Amino acid sequence: MHWHAYTWTGDGEEQEREDERRPDSPDFLSSPLPPMRTGDWLAKPSSRIVATFDEVEPAVDWLAAQYAKLSAALLHPNGVGLRTRLENASDALPRGVDVQWGEWLSGGRFTTVAMICCPNRHTDHRCPVRRSRVRR
């Protein structure tokens, strides 16, 4: 198993365009919006991948760095803390559970930070980097 990292930040109201967020939509591949299901990130073009990791610790370190970048803009900074998020991610990722954080930012913006397991237990998408179907 390995993990692909994805991000999206935009106007929070854009997420209401749910049709673009589903892989059966003709607009899915070109839409910058995050998918409705985490595993469907793997169906997006590989250019959407921010990073790929073969080990959990660097993947969790990347998540921590992303959180640090956005923490000053959080609309609700006293929500789930970074320590809890990282503990949960360290537990979930090696068990094949995707990690996706969604947070409201100031100015009506929303951000998504995702670490997606490949292969994915909820979808049967090909690996977007290795371009082969990864066996479970």
FIKOLZA-1660 file (N, C-alpha, C; in steps of 0.1 Angstrom, whole numbers, plus 5000, padded with zeros to 4 digits):
% residues 136
   i   px   py   pz ch aa at
   1 5008 4988 5000  A  M  N
   1 5000 5000 5000  A  M CA
   1 5009 5012 5000  A  M  C
   2 5004 5023 4993  A  H  N
   2 5010 5036 4994  A  H CA
   2 4999 5046 4995  A  H  C
   3 5003 5059 4996  A  W  N
   3 4993 5070 4998  A  W CA
   3 4995 5081 4989  A  W  C
   4 4984 5087 4984  A  H  N
   4 4985 5099 4975  A  H CA
   4 4979 5111 4983  A  H  C
   5 4985 5122 4982  A  A  N
   5 4981 5134 4989  A  A CA
   5 4974 5143 4979  A  A  C
   6 4963 5149 4984  A  Y  N
   6 4955 5159 4976  A  Y CA
   6 4951 5171 4984  A  Y  C
   7 4949 5182 4978  A  T  N
   7 4943 5194 4985  A  T CA
   7 4934 5201 4975  A  T  C
   8 4925 5208 4981  A  W  N
   8 4916 5218 4974  A  W CA
   8 4912 5229 4984  A  W  C
   9 4913 5241 4979  A  T  N
   9 4908 5253 4986  A  T CA
   9 4900 5261 4977  A  T  C
  10 4888 5265 4981  A  G  N
  10 4880 5274 4972  A  G CA
  10 4868 5279 4980  A  G  C
  11 4860 5286 4973  A  D  N
  11 4847 5291 4978  A  D CA
  11 4839 5279 4983  A  D  C
  12 4835 5280 4996  A  G  N
  12 4828 5269 5002  A  G CA
  12 4815 5265 4995  A  G  C
  13 4809 5275 4989  A  E  N
  13 4796 5273 4982  A  E CA
  13 4798 5264 4969  A  E  C
  14 4810 5264 4964  A  E  N
  14 4813 5256 4952  A  E CA
  14 4810 5241 4955  A  E  C
  15 4811 5236 4967  A  Q  N
  15 4809 5222 4970  A  Q CA
  15 4795 5218 4968  A  Q  C
  16 4786 5227 4967  A  E  N
  16 4772 5224 4964  A  E CA
  16 4770 5218 4950  A  E  C
  17 4780 5220 4941  A  R  N
  17 4779 5214 4928  A  R CA
  17 4783 5199 4928  A  R  C
  18 4774 5192 4935  A  E  N
  18 4777 5178 4938  A  E CA
  18 4778 5169 4925  A  E  C
  19 4771 5173 4915  A  D  N
  19 4772 5165 4902  A  D CA
  19 4787 5164 4897  A  D  C
  20 4794 5175 4898  A  E  N
  20 4808 5175 4894  A  E CA
  20 4817 5167 4903  A  E  C
  21 4812 5164 4915  A  R  N
  21 4820 5157 4925  A  R CA
  21 4818 5141 4925  A  R  C
  22 4811 5137 4915  A  R  N
  22 4808 5123 4913  A  R CA
  22 4815 5117 4900  A  R  C
  23 4822 5106 4901  A  P  N
  23 4829 5101 4889  A  P CA
  23 4821 5098 4877  A  P  C
  24 4808 5096 4878  A  D  N
  24 4800 5094 4867  A  D CA
  24 4795 5106 4859  A  D  C
  25 4800 5118 4865  A  S  N
  25 4797 5131 4858  A  S CA
  25 4807 5134 4847  A  S  C
  26 4802 5139 4836  A  P  N
  26 4811 5143 4825  A  P CA
  26 4821 5154 4829  A  P  C
  27 4818 5161 4840  A  D  N
  27 4826 5172 4844  A  D CA
  27 4836 5168 4856  A  D  C
  28 4835 5155 4860  A  F  N
  28 4843 5151 4871  A  F CA
  28 4858 5153 4869  A  F  C
  29 4863 5148 4858  A  L  N
  29 4878 5149 4856  A  L CA
  29 4883 5163 4855  A  L  C
  30 4876 5172 4849  A  S  N
  30 4881 5186 4848  A  S CA
  30 4877 5195 4860  A  S  C
  31 4868 5190 4868  A  S  N
  31 4864 5198 4880  A  S CA
  31 4875 5199 4890  A  S  C
  32 4878 5210 4896  A  P  N
  32 4888 5211 4907  A  P CA
  32 4883 5207 4920  A  P  C
  33 4869 5205 4921  A  L  N
  33 4863 5202 4934  A  L CA
  33 4867 5188 4939  A  L  C
  34 4867 5186 4952  A  P  N
  34 4870 5173 4958  A  P CA
  34 4858 5164 4955  A  P  C
  35 4861 5151 4954  A  P  N
  35 4850 5142 4951  A  P CA
  35 4842 5139 4964  A  P  C
  36 4830 5134 4962  A  M  N
  36 4821 5131 4973  A  M CA
  36 4827 5120 4982  A  M  C
  37 4832 5109 4976  A  R  N
  37 4839 5098 4983  A  R CA
  37 4854 5100 4982  A  R  C
  38 4860 5098 4994  A  T  N
  38 4875 5100 4994  A  T CA
  38 4882 5092 4984  A  T  C
  39 4879 5079 4982  A  G  N
  39 4886 5070 4973  A  G CA
  39 4885 5075 4958  A  G  C
  40 4875 5083 4955  A  D  N
  40 4874 5088 4941  A  D CA
  40 4884 5098 4938  A  D  C
  41 4892 5103 4947  A  W  N
  41 4904 5111 4944  A  W CA
  41 4912 5104 4934  A  W  C
  42 4913 5091 4935  A  L  N
  42 4922 5083 4927  A  L CA
  42 4917 5083 4912  A  L  C
  43 4905 5086 4909  A  A  N
  43 4900 5087 4896  A  A CA
  43 4903 5101 4889  A  A  C
  44 4907 5110 4897  A  K  N
  44 4911 5123 4892  A  K CA
  44 4924 5122 4884  A  K  C
  45 4927 5132 4875  A  P  N
  45 4940 5131 4868  A  P CA
  45 4952 5131 4878  A  P  C
  46 4963 5124 4874  A  S  N
  46 4974 5123 4883  A  S CA
  46 4980 5137 4886  A  S  C
  47 4978 5147 4878  A  S  N
  47 4983 5160 4881  A  S CA
  47 4977 5166 4893  A  S  C
  48 4966 5161 4898  A  R  N
  48 4960 5166 4911  A  R CA
  48 4968 5161 4923  A  R  C
  49 4976 5151 4922  A  I  N
  49 4984 5145 4933  A  I CA
  49 4994 5155 4937  A  I  C
  50 4995 5158 4950  A  V  N
  50 5005 5168 4955  A  V CA
  50 5017 5160 4959  A  V  C
  51 5016 5148 4964  A  A  N
  51 5027 5140 4968  A  A CA
  51 5023 5126 4969  A  A  C
  52 5032 5117 4969  A  T  N
  52 5030 5102 4971  A  T CA
  52 5039 5097 4981  A  T  C
  53 5035 5088 4990  A  F  N
  53 5043 5083 5001  A  F CA
  53 5042 5068 5002  A  F  C
  54 5053 5062 5004  A  D  N
  54 5054 5047 5006  A  D CA
  54 5054 5043 5021  A  D  C
  55 5056 5053 5030  A  E  N
  55 5057 5050 5044  A  E CA
  55 5047 5060 5051  A  E  C
  56 5042 5055 5062  A  V  N
  56 5032 5063 5070  A  V CA
  56 5038 5076 5076  A  V  C
  57 5049 5075 5082  A  E  N
  57 5055 5087 5089  A  E CA
  57 5056 5099 5080  A  E  C
  58 5062 5098 5069  A  P  N
  58 5063 5110 5060  A  P CA
  58 5049 5115 5055  A  P  C
  59 5040 5106 5054  A  A  N
  59 5026 5110 5050  A  A CA
  59 5020 5118 5061  A  A  C
  60 5022 5114 5073  A  V  N
  60 5016 5121 5085  A  V CA
  60 5024 5134 5087  A  V  C
  61 5037 5134 5084  A  D  N
  61 5044 5147 5085  A  D CA
  61 5039 5157 5075  A  D  C
  62 5036 5152 5063  A  W  N
  62 5030 5161 5052  A  W CA
  62 5017 5167 5057  A  W  C
  63 5008 5158 5063  A  L  N
  63 4995 5163 5068  A  L CA
  63 4998 5174 5079  A  L  C
  64 5007 5172 5087  A  A  N
  64 5010 5182 5098  A  A CA
  64 5015 5195 5091  A  A  C
  65 5023 5194 5081  A  A  N
  65 5028 5207 5074  A  A CA
  65 5016 5214 5067  A  A  C
  66 5007 5207 5062  A  Q  N
  66 4995 5213 5055  A  Q CA
  66 4987 5220 5065  A  Q  C
  67 4985 5214 5077  A  Y  N
  67 4977 5220 5088  A  Y CA
  67 4984 5232 5093  A  Y  C
  68 4997 5232 5094  A  A  N
  68 5004 5244 5098  A  A CA
  68 5002 5256 5089  A  A  C
  69 5002 5253 5076  A  K  N
  69 5000 5263 5066  A  K CA
  69 4986 5270 5066  A  K  C
  70 4976 5262 5070  A  L  N
  70 4963 5268 5070  A  L CA
  70 4958 5272 5084  A  L  C
  71 4965 5269 5094  A  S  N
  71 4960 5271 5108  A  S CA
  71 4956 5286 5111  A  S  C
  72 4964 5295 5105  A  A  N
  72 4961 5309 5108  A  A CA
  72 4948 5314 5102  A  A  C
  73 4943 5307 5091  A  A  N
  73 4931 5311 5084  A  A CA
  73 4919 5303 5089  A  A  C
  74 4920 5293 5098  A  L  N
  74 4909 5285 5103  A  L CA
  74 4898 5294 5109  A  L  C
  75 4885 5292 5104  A  L  N
  75 4874 5299 5110  A  L CA
  75 4871 5295 5124  A  L  C
  76 4873 5282 5127  A  H  N
  76 4871 5277 5141  A  H CA
  76 4884 5270 5146  A  H  C
  77 4894 5278 5150  A  P  N
  77 4907 5273 5154  A  P CA
  77 4907 5264 5166  A  P  C
  78 4896 5264 5174  A  N  N
  78 4896 5256 5186  A  N CA
  78 4889 5243 5184  A  N  C
  79 4888 5238 5172  A  G  N
  79 4882 5225 5169  A  G CA
  79 4891 5214 5172  A  G  C
  80 4890 5203 5165  A  V  N
  80 4899 5192 5167  A  V CA
  80 4914 5196 5166  A  V  C
  81 4922 5194 5176  A  G  N
  81 4936 5198 5175  A  G CA
  81 4944 5190 5166  A  G  C
  82 4956 5195 5163  A  L  N
  82 4965 5189 5154  A  L CA
  82 4970 5175 5160  A  L  C
  83 4973 5175 5173  A  R  N
  83 4978 5163 5179  A  R CA
  83 4968 5151 5177  A  R  C
  84 4955 5154 5180  A  T  N
  84 4945 5143 5178  A  T CA
  84 4944 5139 5164  A  T  C
  85 4944 5149 5155  A  R  N
  85 4944 5146 5140  A  R CA
  85 4955 5137 5136  A  R  C
  86 4967 5140 5141  A  L  N
  86 4979 5132 5137  A  L CA
  86 4979 5118 5143  A  L  C
  87 4974 5117 5155  A  E  N
  87 4973 5104 5162  A  E CA
  87 4963 5095 5154  A  E  C
  88 4952 5101 5150  A  N  N
  88 4942 5094 5143  A  N CA
  88 4947 5090 5129  A  N  C
  89 4954 5099 5122  A  A  N
  89 4960 5096 5109  A  A CA
  89 4971 5085 5110  A  A  C
  90 4979 5085 5120  A  S  N
  90 4989 5075 5122  A  S CA
  90 4983 5061 5124  A  S  C
  91 4971 5061 5131  A  D  N
  91 4965 5048 5133  A  D CA
  91 4957 5044 5120  A  D  C
  92 4950 5053 5113  A  A  N
  92 4942 5049 5102  A  A CA
  92 4949 5045 5090  A  A  C
  93 4959 5053 5086  A  L  N
  93 4965 5051 5073  A  L CA
  93 4971 5037 5071  A  L  C
  94 4979 5031 5081  A  P  N
  94 4984 5018 5079  A  P CA
  94 4973 5007 5078  A  P  C
  95 4961 5010 5083  A  R  N
  95 4950 5001 5083  A  R CA
  95 4942 5002 5070  A  R  C
  96 4946 5011 5061  A  G  N
  96 4939 5013 5048  A  G CA
  96 4927 5022 5049  A  G  C
  97 4927 5031 5059  A  V  N
  97 4916 5041 5060  A  V CA
  97 4921 5054 5056  A  V  C
  98 4914 5060 5046  A  D  N
  98 4917 5073 5041  A  D CA
  98 4916 5084 5052  A  D  C
  99 4924 5094 5051  A  V  N
  99 4923 5106 5060  A  V CA
  99 4920 5118 5052  A  V  C
 100 4909 5125 5055  A  Q  N
 100 4906 5137 5048  A  Q CA
 100 4901 5147 5058  A  Q  C
 101 4907 5159 5058  A  W  N
 101 4903 5169 5067  A  W CA
 101 4896 5180 5059  A  W  C
 102 4885 5185 5063  A  G  N
 102 4878 5196 5057  A  G CA
 102 4875 5207 5067  A  G  C
 103 4879 5219 5064  A  E  N
 103 4879 5230 5073  A  E CA
 103 4874 5242 5067  A  E  C
 104 4865 5249 5074  A  W  N
 104 4861 5263 5069  A  W CA
 104 4872 5272 5073  A  W  C
 105 4875 5281 5063  A  L  N
 105 4885 5292 5065  A  L CA
 105 4878 5305 5065  A  L  C
 106 4885 5315 5069  A  S  N
 106 4879 5329 5069  A  S CA
 106 4875 5333 5054  A  S  C
 107 4866 5342 5053  A  G  N
 107 4861 5346 5040  A  G CA
 107 4853 5337 5033  A  G  C
 108 4846 5327 5039  A  G  N
 108 4838 5318 5032  A  G CA
 108 4845 5307 5024  A  G  C
 109 4858 5306 5026  A  R  N
 109 4865 5296 5019  A  R CA
 109 4865 5283 5026  A  R  C
 110 4867 5272 5019  A  F  N
 110 4868 5258 5025  A  F CA
 110 4880 5252 5020  A  F  C
 111 4887 5244 5028  A  T  N
 111 4898 5236 5023  A  T CA
 111 4897 5221 5027  A  T  C
 112 4902 5213 5018  A  T  N
 112 4903 5199 5020  A  T CA
 112 4917 5194 5019  A  T  C
 113 4922 5186 5028  A  V  N
 113 4935 5180 5028  A  V CA
 113 4933 5165 5029  A  V  C
 114 4938 5158 5020  A  A  N
 114 4934 5144 5019  A  A CA
 114 4947 5135 5017  A  A  C
 115 4947 5124 5024  A  M  N
 115 4957 5113 5022  A  M CA
 115 4950 5101 5019  A  M  C
 116 4951 5096 5007  A  I  N
 116 4942 5085 5002  A  I CA
 116 4950 5073 5000  A  I  C
 117 4945 5062 5005  A  C  N
 117 4952 5049 5004  A  C CA
 117 4950 5043 4990  A  C  C
 118 4961 5037 4985  A  C  N
 118 4961 5031 4972  A  C CA
 118 4969 5018 4973  A  C  C
 119 4962 5006 4972  A  P  N
 119 4948 5005 4967  A  P CA
 119 4938 5010 4978  A  P  C
 120 4926 5013 4973  A  N  N
 120 4916 5018 4982  A  N CA
 120 4905 5008 4985  A  N  C
 121 4901 5007 4997  A  R  N
 121 4891 4997 5001  A  R CA
 121 4877 5000 4996  A  R  C
 122 4874 5012 4992  A  H  N
 122 4861 5016 4989  A  H CA
 122 4859 5018 4974  A  H  C
 123 4870 5018 4966  A  T  N
 123 4869 5020 4952  A  T CA
 123 4878 5010 4945  A  T  C
 124 4876 5009 4932  A  D  N
 124 4885 4999 4924  A  D CA
 124 4892 5007 4913  A  D  C
 125 4896 5020 4916  A  H  N
 125 4902 5028 4906  A  H CA
 125 4917 5023 4904  A  H  C
 126 4922 5025 4892  A  R  N
 126 4936 5022 4890  A  R CA
 126 4945 5032 4897  A  R  C
 127 4957 5028 4900  A  C  N
 127 4966 5038 4907  A  C CA
 127 4969 5049 4897  A  C  C
 128 4967 5061 4900  A  P  N
 128 4969 5072 4891  A  P CA
 128 4983 5075 4887  A  P  C
 129 4992 5070 4895  A  V  N
 129 5007 5072 4892  A  V CA
 129 5013 5060 4886  A  V  C
 130 5010 5048 4891  A  R  N
 130 5016 5036 4886  A  R CA
 130 5008 5030 4874  A  R  C
 131 4996 5036 4872  A  R  N
 131 4988 5032 4860  A  R CA
 131 4985 5018 4858  A  R  C
 132 4984 5011 4869  A  S  N
 132 4980 4997 4868  A  S CA
 132 4970 4994 4880  A  S  C
 133 4962 4985 4878  A  R  N
 133 4953 4981 4888  A  R CA
 133 4960 4975 4900  A  R  C
 134 4959 4981 4911  A  V  N
 134 4966 4976 4923  A  V CA
 134 4958 4965 4929  A  V  C
 135 4963 4953 4931  A  R  N
 135 4956 4942 4937  A  R CA
 135 4955 4944 4952  A  R  C
 136 4944 4940 4958  A  R  N
 136 4941 4941 4972  A  R CA
 136 4945 4929 4979  A  R  C
% end
